[in-house]
Amino acid sequence: MNRGPSLPAPLAWIDAITERLGKALAWLVMAMMLIQFLIVVLRYLFNFNSIPMQESVMYMHATLFLLAAGYTLKHDGHVRVDIFYRTFSPRKQAWVDLLGTLLLLLPFMVFVIATSLGYVGKSWAILEGSPDTGGIPGVFLLKTLIPLFAGLMILQGIGEVIRKSLIIGGRLPPQEGHDHTEERV
């Protein structure tokens, strides 16, 4: 994972959770591809359509997208418009990341949790299922991913606050491989 000085225990713990979850969820990509391929083959060669198979791809995609967002944050993979950021020193970049996390990411994720709990709770109250006949009867589980996503983002956001604070304080070197040179034209 991280080469160099050892990470403080809370940061190492958060990073380990995020890494394991991200790597486990990566297998959903293969499953989605195989099921989608099977859906196409069955539909066009055998004129067979399966709503549960189609919905399972949507469920896997939502799971991957929502639950791996913290992994993407940890690896600095989210899209950003960094006209000025990429020219900053690693310390200035850490300041921008720290302030962005504290002022934007964490408050927004708290807002997502606060506004989604009622929505998710109502879905659980009726054990909401698919609107399509024969579909997956677990829409309530799918909706549960929303506050779970926000909680995992808060967890990794806390990890990033710790990491960026250590970088700013000179107690941790900047992460390697995050210079965004591939984006320069």
GUKE-364024 format. One record per residue (C-alpha): residue in one letter; chain; x, y, z. Coordinates in nm, 4 decimals. Example, Ala and Ser with C-alpha at 12.3 -4.5 7.8 and 13.67 -1.06 7.14 Angstrom:
GUKE-364024
<rec "a", "A", <1.2300, -0.4500, 0.7800>> <rec "s", "A", <1.3670, -0.1060, 0.7140>> 
end
This chain:
GUKE-364024
<rec "m", "A", <0.0000, 0.0000, 0.0000>> <rec "n", "A", <0.1878, 0.3034, 0.1255>> <rec "r", "A", <0.5661, 0.3052, 0.1029>> <rec "g", "A", <0.7485, 0.5163, 0.3563>> <rec "p", "A", <0.6706, 0.6047, 0.7141>> <rec "s", "A", <0.4123, 0.3970, 0.8914>> <rec "l", "A", <0.0643, 0.5415, 0.9007>> <rec "p", "A", <-0.1119, 0.6315, 1.2254>> <rec "a", "A", <-0.3409, 0.3497, 1.3384>> <rec "p", "A", <-0.6733, 0.5233, 1.2546>> <rec "l", "A", <-0.5563, 0.6079, 0.9025>> <rec "a", "A", <-0.4125, 0.2598, 0.8460>> <rec "w", "A", <-0.7422, 0.1070, 0.9655>> <rec "i", "A", <-0.9543, 0.3291, 0.7356>> <rec "d", "A", <-0.7240, 0.2655, 0.4395>> <rec "a", "A", <-0.7329, -0.1111, 0.4999>> <rec "i", "A", <-1.1138, -0.1170, 0.5048>> <rec "t", "A", <-1.1335, 0.0958, 0.1909>> <rec "e", "A", <-0.8741, -0.1160, 0.0071>> <rec "r", "A", <-1.0372, -0.4478, 0.0936>> <rec "l", "A", <-1.3835, -0.3254, -0.0001>> <rec "g", "A", <-1.2623, -0.1712, -0.3255>> <rec "k", "A", <-1.0770, -0.4840, -0.4325>> <rec "a", "A", <-1.3698, -0.7086, -0.3388>> <rec "l", "A", <-1.6125, -0.4906, -0.5331>> <rec "a", "A", <-1.3889, -0.4978, -0.8405>> <rec "w", "A", <-1.5114, -0.8534, -0.9005>> <rec "l", "A", <-1.8580, -0.7122, -0.9674>> <rec "v", "A", <-1.7250, -0.5681, -1.2924>> <rec "m", "A", <-1.6508, -0.9186, -1.4208>> <rec "a", "A", <-1.9872, -1.0495, -1.3024>> <rec "m", "A", <-2.1678, -0.7558, -1.4662>> <rec "m", "A", <-1.9872, -0.8141, -1.7953>> <rec "l", "A", <-2.0653, -1.1850, -1.7974>> <rec "i", "A", <-2.4318, -1.1384, -1.7090>> <rec "q", "A", <-2.4730, -0.8569, -1.9618>> <rec "f", "A", <-2.3128, -1.0759, -2.2285>> <rec "l", "A", <-2.5502, -1.3587, -2.1353>> <rec "i", "A", <-2.8495, -1.1205, -2.1522>> <rec "v", "A", <-2.7529, -1.0138, -2.5054>> <rec "v", "A", <-2.6905, -1.3708, -2.6222>> <rec "l", "A", <-3.0182, -1.4948, -2.4769>> <rec "r", "A", <-3.2157, -1.2036, -2.6208>> <rec "y", "A", <-3.0751, -1.2021, -2.9737>> <rec "l", "A", <-3.0050, -1.5709, -3.0307>> <rec "f", "A", <-3.2891, -1.7304, -2.8344>> <rec "n", "A", <-3.5435, -1.4453, -2.8110>> <rec "f", "A", <-3.5419, -1.4872, -2.4311>> <rec "n", "A", <-3.5624, -1.1930, -2.1917>> <rec "s", "A", <-3.4970, -1.2059, -1.8165>> <rec "i", "A", <-3.5986, -0.9124, -1.5997>> <rec "p", "A", <-3.4129, -1.0448, -1.2925>> <rec "m", "A", <-3.0924, -1.0751, -1.4955>> <rec "q", "A", <-3.1329, -0.7210, -1.6293>> <rec "e", "A", <-3.2053, -0.5849, -1.2831>> <rec "s", "A", <-2.9110, -0.7758, -1.1358>> <rec "v", "A", <-2.6776, -0.5798, -1.3645>> <rec "m", "A", <-2.8336, -0.2562, -1.2379>> <rec "y", "A", <-2.7978, -0.3724, -0.8754>> <rec "m", "A", <-2.4335, -0.4661, -0.9262>> <rec "h", "A", <-2.3596, -0.1393, -1.1037>> <rec "a", "A", <-2.5211, 0.0632, -0.8243>> <rec "t", "A", <-2.3331, -0.1373, -0.5619>> <rec "l", "A", <-2.0018, -0.0893, -0.7399>> <rec "f", "A", <-2.0569, 0.2804, -0.8080>> <rec "l", "A", <-2.1764, 0.3681, -0.4580>> <rec "l", "A", <-1.9665, 0.1442, -0.2363>> <rec "a", "A", <-1.6388, 0.1852, -0.4276>> <rec "a", "A", <-1.6536, 0.5663, -0.4218>> <rec "g", "A", <-1.4378, 0.5737, -0.1068>> <rec "y", "A", <-1.1778, 0.3558, -0.2820>> <rec "t", "A", <-1.1778, 0.6002, -0.5717>> <rec "l", "A", <-1.1359, 0.8910, -0.3284>> <rec "k", "A", <-0.8454, 0.7166, -0.1565>> <rec "h", "A", <-0.6734, 0.6691, -0.4934>> <rec "d", "A", <-0.7513, 1.0246, -0.6082>> <rec "g", "A", <-0.9544, 0.8914, -0.8997>> <rec "h", "A", <-1.2501, 1.1283, -0.8942>> <rec "v", "A", <-1.2843, 1.3754, -1.1782>> <rec "r", "A", <-1.1686, 1.7240, -1.0975>> <rec "v", "A", <-1.1078, 2.0415, -1.2920>> <rec "d", "A", <-0.7581, 2.1176, -1.1796>> <rec "i", "A", <-0.6506, 2.4151, -1.3874>> <rec "f", "A", <-0.4506, 2.5544, -1.0960>> <rec "y", "A", <-0.4284, 2.2497, -0.8668>> <rec "r", "A", <-0.1827, 2.0551, -1.0806>> <rec "t", "A", <0.0672, 2.3422, -1.0723>> <rec "f", "A", <0.0555, 2.3610, -0.6912>> <rec "s", "A", <0.3210, 2.2114, -0.4691>> <rec "p", "A", <0.2221, 1.8868, -0.2929>> <rec "r", "A", <0.1720, 2.0851, 0.0302>> <rec "k", "A", <-0.0650, 2.3339, -0.1391>> <rec "q", "A", <-0.2485, 2.0445, -0.3017>> <rec "a", "A", <-0.2882, 1.8884, 0.0432>> <rec "w", "A", <-0.4362, 2.2173, 0.1696>> <rec "v", "A", <-0.6861, 2.2264, -0.1186>> <rec "d", "A", <-0.7802, 1.8622, -0.0582>> <rec "l", "A", <-0.8117, 1.9165, 0.3161>> <rec "l", "A", <-1.0347, 2.2227, 0.2792>> <rec "g", "A", <-1.2403, 2.0551, 0.0080>> <rec "t", "A", <-1.2954, 1.7538, 0.2288>> <rec "l", "A", <-1.3860, 1.9574, 0.5372>> <rec "l", "A", <-1.6012, 2.2198, 0.3652>> <rec "l", "A", <-1.7600, 2.0246, 0.0809>> <rec "l", "A", <-1.7293, 1.6464, 0.0995>> <rec "l", "A", <-1.8068, 1.5822, 0.4657>> <rec "p", "A", <-2.0990, 1.8284, 0.4954>> <rec "f", "A", <-2.2513, 1.7004, 0.1715>> <rec "m", "A", <-2.2236, 1.3373, 0.2828>> <rec "v", "A", <-2.3928, 1.4242, 0.6137>> <rec "f", "A", <-2.6677, 1.5911, 0.4076>> <rec "v", "A", <-2.7027, 1.2767, 0.1920>> <rec "i", "A", <-2.7449, 1.0611, 0.5019>> <rec "a", "A", <-2.9907, 1.3007, 0.6649>> <rec "t", "A", <-3.2067, 1.3316, 0.3549>> <rec "s", "A", <-3.1972, 0.9664, 0.2517>> <rec "l", "A", <-3.2856, 0.8003, 0.5818>> <rec "g", "A", <-3.6586, 0.8727, 0.5525>> <rec "y", "A", <-3.6603, 0.7595, 0.1906>> <rec "v", "A", <-3.4784, 0.4379, 0.2760>> <rec "g", "A", <-3.6881, 0.3840, 0.5896>> <rec "k", "A", <-4.0128, 0.4034, 0.3896>> <rec "s", "A", <-3.8741, 0.1538, 0.1419>> <rec "w", "A", <-3.7828, -0.0860, 0.4250>> <rec "a", "A", <-4.1246, -0.0396, 0.5879>> <rec "i", "A", <-4.2945, -0.1888, 0.2827>> <rec "l", "A", <-4.0031, -0.4119, 0.1779>> <rec "e", "A", <-4.0179, -0.2422, -0.1597>> <rec "g", "A", <-3.9655, -0.4683, -0.4551>> <rec "s", "A", <-3.9270, -0.4313, -0.8276>> <rec "p", "A", <-4.2019, -0.2484, -1.0163>> <rec "d", "A", <-4.1628, -0.5095, -1.2928>> <rec "t", "A", <-4.3360, -0.8444, -1.2668>> <rec "g", "A", <-4.0786, -1.1087, -1.1875>> <rec "g", "A", <-3.8148, -0.8519, -1.0930>> <rec "i", "A", <-3.5837, -0.8626, -0.7944>> <rec "p", "A", <-3.7833, -0.8035, -0.4732>> <rec "g", "A", <-3.5061, -0.6014, -0.3085>> <rec "v", "A", <-3.5378, -0.2368, -0.4079>> <rec "f", "A", <-3.5231, -0.1543, -0.0360>> <rec "l", "A", <-3.1749, -0.3098, -0.0281>> <rec "l", "A", <-3.0699, -0.1078, -0.3305>> <rec "k", "A", <-3.1887, 0.2151, -0.1671>> <rec "t", "A", <-2.9948, 0.1254, 0.1479>> <rec "l", "A", <-2.6777, 0.1740, -0.0544>> <rec "i", "A", <-2.7364, 0.5513, -0.0521>> <rec "p", "A", <-2.6684, 0.6195, 0.3174>> <rec "l", "A", <-2.4111, 0.3397, 0.3207>> <rec "f", "A", <-2.2288, 0.5169, 0.0365>> <rec "a", "A", <-2.2310, 0.8424, 0.2315>> <rec "g", "A", <-2.1091, 0.6690, 0.5471>> <rec "l", "A", <-1.8192, 0.5073, 0.3622>> <rec "m", "A", <-1.7333, 0.8408, 0.2002>> <rec "i", "A", <-1.7332, 1.0053, 0.5435>> <rec "l", "A", <-1.5038, 0.7313, 0.6725>> <rec "q", "A", <-1.2589, 0.7752, 0.3851>> <rec "g", "A", <-1.3002, 1.1539, 0.4088>> <rec "i", "A", <-1.1831, 1.1343, 0.7698>> <rec "g", "A", <-0.8891, 0.9276, 0.6473>> <rec "e", "A", <-0.8090, 1.1953, 0.3912>> <rec "v", "A", <-0.8288, 1.4695, 0.6561>> <rec "i", "A", <-0.5748, 1.2763, 0.8636>> <rec "r", "A", <-0.3536, 1.2074, 0.5601>> <rec "k", "A", <-0.3594, 1.5656, 0.4287>> <rec "s", "A", <-0.2957, 1.7055, 0.7777>> <rec "l", "A", <0.0105, 1.4816, 0.8088>> <rec "i", "A", <0.1336, 1.5898, 0.4644>> <rec "i", "A", <0.0850, 1.9579, 0.5534>> <rec "g", "A", <0.2690, 1.9027, 0.8815>> <rec "g", "A", <0.5565, 1.7309, 0.6998>> <rec "r", "A", <0.5058, 1.4031, 0.8863>> <rec "l", "A", <0.3981, 1.2089, 0.5771>> <rec "p", "A", <0.5326, 1.2400, 0.2237>> <rec "p", "A", <0.2818, 1.3214, -0.0516>> <rec "q", "A", <0.1251, 1.0197, -0.2183>> <rec "e", "A", <0.3179, 0.8874, -0.5160>> <rec "g", "A", <0.1533, 0.8616, -0.8545>> <rec "h", "A", <-0.0820, 1.1551, -0.8088>> <rec "d", "A", <0.0757, 1.4180, -1.0323>> <rec "h", "A", <-0.1995, 1.4015, -1.2974>> <rec "t", "A", <0.0536, 1.4225, -1.5822>> <rec "e", "A", <-0.1744, 1.2077, -1.7979>> <rec "e", "A", <-0.4212, 1.4953, -1.8105>> <rec "r", "A", <-0.1779, 1.7496, -1.9511>> <rec "v", "A", <-0.2139, 1.8274, -2.3172>> 
end
